[in-house]
């Protein structure tokens, strides 16, 4: 955990890209992205439109070699009431479209719920229903992954990071470090449900390491609906990994915590786990490569 107000080391921000990749844009272990280190930006002021577009493109295309596997807990933490813990696992990698992730979460009855998240300009999500992959419409991506959890496929996928209408608004300080504040506006045809009326998203990218720091889902008046933020990290085999990430509902104040319990990195899984046609197939975890976290 990081105490509130404590200056955060650079390695902390580099680690955040791994999950926001893990679903969007991971970075290489132990070093910032070679094209993403820009300490001068915080000194000379707000970049112009061309430089802002380059920053965003570098973030979207960053990556680590190979694929990865994670085991995690989803800790449902309502503002009032007891915490409920669910378990899950995911396989991640990249294809020609962008980051791709297979997610499986087990509900209270012991049933596994399976999803495939394709990110990129043509983002899509499939859910396994009655043994068949079903492509979700926009409204369905805002439904809970499983009953009893506020976290949604939309929250995990973060497709807004590829929305084309993106504007660099300012440089803000987040946890004591400067971050580029990008505002992403929903594309034409996007329709969020009334329960989560997202029309835009603000994302903060650390100016030095071009790593995602925080995101805020906003309604049409700019009021926050849900906030994603990094809480703690863990180093595995020389790779700084996010350990704890919080998804907070800013309206209800309920929170879902994503807590990594095991990981296997630098894998060669091939395309099998990441195709909609194979979503019904069972994928064996890489048991000989998994590192269990204390």
C-alpha positions in Angstrom: 0.0 0.0 0.0 1.1 3.6 -0.6 0.3 6.1 2.1 -1.9 9.0 1.0 0.3 12.0 -0.1 3.5 10.0 -0.2 5.7 10.7 -3.4 5.5 7.7 -5.7 8.7 6.2 -7.2 8.9 6.0 -11.0 8.9 2.2 -11.0 5.4 2.3 -9.5 4.0 4.1 -12.5 5.9 1.8 -14.9 4.1 -1.1 -13.3 0.7 0.3 -13.8 1.0 -0.1 -17.6 1.3 -3.8 -17.1 -2.3 -4.2 -16.2 -3.7 -1.4 -18.3 -2.6 -3.0 -20.0 -2.2 -6.3 -19.2 -5.5 -5.3 -20.9 -4.2 -2.4 -23.0 -0.4 -1.6 -23.1 2.1 -3.3 -20.9 5.7 -2.0 -20.6 9.0 -3.9 -20.4 10.4 -5.0 -17.1 12.7 -2.7 -15.2 12.8 0.2 -17.6 10.5 2.8 -19.1 9.3 2.5 -22.7 12.3 3.7 -24.8 10.0 6.0 -26.8 7.8 7.0 -23.9 10.3 8.6 -21.5 9.6 12.4 -21.7 10.7 14.2 -18.6 11.0 17.4 -20.6 7.2 17.6 -21.2 6.5 18.6 -17.6 9.0 21.4 -17.9 8.1 23.1 -21.2 4.3 23.1 -20.8 1.4 21.4 -22.6 2.4 19.6 -25.8 0.8 20.7 -29.0 -1.8 18.5 -30.8 0.8 16.6 -32.9 3.0 15.8 -29.8 -0.1 14.8 -27.9 -1.1 12.4 -30.6 2.3 10.8 -30.6 2.2 10.4 -26.8 -1.1 8.6 -27.1 0.0 6.4 -30.0 3.2 5.3 -28.1 1.1 4.4 -25.1 -1.3 2.3 -27.2 1.5 0.4 -29.0 3.8 -0.4 -26.0 4.1 -4.0 -25.0 6.1 -6.8 -23.5 7.3 -9.9 -25.4 5.1 -13.0 -25.2 1.9 -13.6 -23.3 1.1 -13.9 -19.6 -1.3 -15.6 -17.2 -2.7 -14.1 -13.9 -4.8 -15.5 -11.1 -6.7 -12.9 -9.1 -9.4 -12.2 -6.6 -12.3 -9.8 -7.0 -13.1 -8.3 -3.6 -16.5 -6.8 -3.7 -16.4 -4.1 -1.0 -19.8 -2.3 -0.6 -19.9 0.9 1.3 -22.2 -0.8 3.7 -22.0 -4.5 4.2 -19.4 -7.3 4.2 -16.7 -8.0 1.7 -17.3 -10.9 -0.7 -14.3 -12.5 -2.4 -14.4 -14.2 -5.9 -11.6 -15.9 -7.8 -10.6 -15.6 -11.4 -7.9 -16.0 -13.9 -6.8 -14.4 -17.2 -4.6 -15.0 -20.2 -3.3 -11.9 -22.0 -1.4 -11.1 -25.2 -1.6 -9.0 -28.4 -2.7 -9.7 -31.9 -2.8 -7.6 -35.1 -5.8 -5.7 -33.7 -4.3 -4.8 -30.3 -4.3 -6.2 -26.8 -6.5 -9.3 -26.2 -7.5 -10.9 -23.0 -9.4 -14.1 -21.9 -11.0 -13.7 -18.5 -12.7 -16.4 -16.3 -14.4 -15.6 -13.0 -16.1 -18.0 -10.6 -19.3 -17.0 -9.0 -20.6 -17.9 -5.5 -22.2 -21.1 -6.9 -18.9 -22.3 -8.3 -19.8 -21.6 -11.9 -17.1 -20.1 -14.2 -18.1 -17.1 -16.4 -15.8 -16.7 -19.4 -15.1 -13.6 -21.5 -12.9 -12.6 -24.4 -11.8 -8.9 -24.6 -10.4 -7.6 -27.8 -9.0 -4.1 -27.6 -8.0 -1.7 -30.3 -9.8 0.6 -32.7 -12.3 -2.2 -33.4 -12.9 -3.3 -29.8 -15.2 -6.2 -29.1 -16.2 -8.5 -26.2 -17.6 -12.0 -26.3 -19.2 -13.9 -23.4 -19.7 -17.7 -23.3 -23.4 -18.4 -23.1 -24.7 -22.0 -23.3 -21.4 -23.2 -24.7 -21.4 -20.6 -27.5 -19.5 -17.3 -27.8 -21.9 -14.3 -28.0 -20.7 -10.9 -29.0 -21.9 -8.3 -26.6 -23.6 -5.0 -27.5 -22.5 -1.8 -25.8 -25.2 -2.0 -23.1 -24.3 -5.6 -22.2 -20.6 -4.7 -21.6 -21.8 -2.6 -18.6 -23.4 -5.6 -16.9 -21.5 -7.1 -14.0 -19.0 -9.9 -14.8 -20.8 -12.1 -12.3 -23.6 -11.5 -9.8 -22.5 -9.7 -6.7 -19.6 -7.8 -8.4 -19.8 -4.2 -9.6 -16.9 -4.7 -12.0 -17.9 -5.0 -15.7 -16.3 -6.1 -19.0 -16.2 -2.5 -20.0 -14.1 -1.6 -16.9 -11.6 -4.3 -17.7 -11.4 -3.7 -21.4 -11.1 0.1 -21.2 -12.0 0.6 -24.9 -12.1 4.3 -24.4 -8.3 4.5 -24.6 -8.8 3.9 -28.3 -11.6 6.3 -28.9 -10.5 8.6 -31.7 -11.8 11.9 -30.2 -9.1 12.5 -27.7 -7.9 15.8 -26.4 -4.9 16.6 -24.1 -6.5 19.1 -21.7 -3.8 19.8 -19.1 -0.9 18.5 -17.0 -2.1 17.5 -13.5 -0.3 16.2 -10.5 -1.5 12.7 -9.5 0.1 11.1 -6.4 2.8 13.8 -6.5 3.8 13.3 -10.2 2.9 15.2 -13.3 0.4 13.4 -15.7 -1.1 14.3 -19.0 -4.9 14.5 -18.7 -6.5 13.2 -21.8 -10.2 13.6 -22.4 -11.8 10.8 -24.6 -15.3 11.5 -26.0 -17.5 8.6 -26.8 -17.8 8.0 -30.6 -21.0 8.4 -32.6 -23.3 5.4 -32.0 -21.9 4.6 -28.6 -24.8 4.3 -26.1 -24.1 3.6 -22.4 -27.0 2.4 -20.2 -28.9 4.8 -17.9 -27.2 3.1 -14.9 -23.8 4.2 -16.1 -24.3 7.1 -18.5 -20.7 7.5 -19.7 -20.2 10.0 -22.4 -16.5 10.7 -21.9 -13.5 9.5 -19.9 -10.5 11.3 -18.5 -7.3 9.3 -18.4 -4.0 10.4 -16.8 -0.7 9.3 -18.3 2.5 9.9 -16.4 4.5 12.5 -18.3 7.9 10.8 -17.8 7.0 7.1 -18.4 3.8 7.5 -20.5 2.1 5.0 -18.1 -1.6 5.0 -17.1 -2.0 6.5 -13.7 -5.8 6.8 -13.3 -9.1 6.9 -15.3 -12.4 8.5 -14.5 -15.7 7.6 -16.3 -17.7 10.9 -16.7 -21.3 11.7 -17.5 -22.3 14.5 -19.9 -21.8 17.1 -17.3 -18.3 15.9 -16.4 -19.3 14.3 -13.1 -17.3 11.2 -12.2 -19.2 7.9 -12.3 -16.4 5.4 -11.7 -12.7 5.7 -11.0 -9.8 3.2 -11.5 -6.7 3.6 -9.5 -3.5 1.7 -8.7 -3.0 0.7 -5.0 0.1 -1.5 -4.8 2.7 -3.4 -7.0 4.7 -6.6 -6.8 7.9 -7.5 -8.7 7.9 -11.0 -10.3 11.0 -12.3 -12.1 12.3 -8.8 -12.6 8.9 -7.5 -13.8 7.0 -4.9 -11.8 3.4 -6.0 -11.8 0.3 -4.3 -10.4 -0.8 -6.2 -7.3 -3.9 -4.2 -6.3 -6.2 -2.1 -8.4 -9.4 -0.4 -7.1 -12.5 0.3 -9.2 -14.7 2.7 -7.2 -18.2 3.6 -8.0 -18.3 7.4 -7.4 -22.0 7.4 -7.0 -22.7 4.6 -4.6 -19.1 4.6 -3.1 -19.0 0.8 -3.5 -15.7 -0.6 -4.5 -14.3 -3.7 -6.3 -10.7 -4.6 -5.7 -8.7 -6.5 -8.3 -6.0 -8.4 -6.4 -3.4 -10.5 -8.2 -2.5 -13.8 -6.3 -0.3 -15.5 -8.9 1.4 -14.8 -12.3 3.3 -16.4 -15.1 5.1 -14.1 -17.6 6.9 -14.3 -20.9 4.8 -17.2 -22.1 4.2 -18.5 -25.7 0.5 -19.4 -25.7 -0.2 -19.1 -29.4 -3.5 -17.9 -30.8 -5.7 -20.6 -29.2 -6.7 -18.8 -26.0 -7.6 -15.6 -27.9 -10.1 -16.6 -30.6 -13.9 -16.3 -30.1 -14.3 -19.8 -31.7 -12.2 -21.4 -28.9 -13.9 -19.6 -26.0 -15.7 -22.8 -25.1 -12.4 -24.7 -25.0 -10.7 -25.2 -21.6 -7.2 -23.7 -21.5 -4.8 -25.3 -19.1 -3.0 -22.8 -16.8 0.8 -22.9 -17.2 1.3 -24.6 -13.8 5.0 -25.1 -14.2 5.6 -21.3 -14.7 3.2 -19.8 -12.1 4.7 -17.7 -9.3 2.4 -17.7 -6.2 2.4 -14.4 -4.4 2.5 -14.1 -0.6 
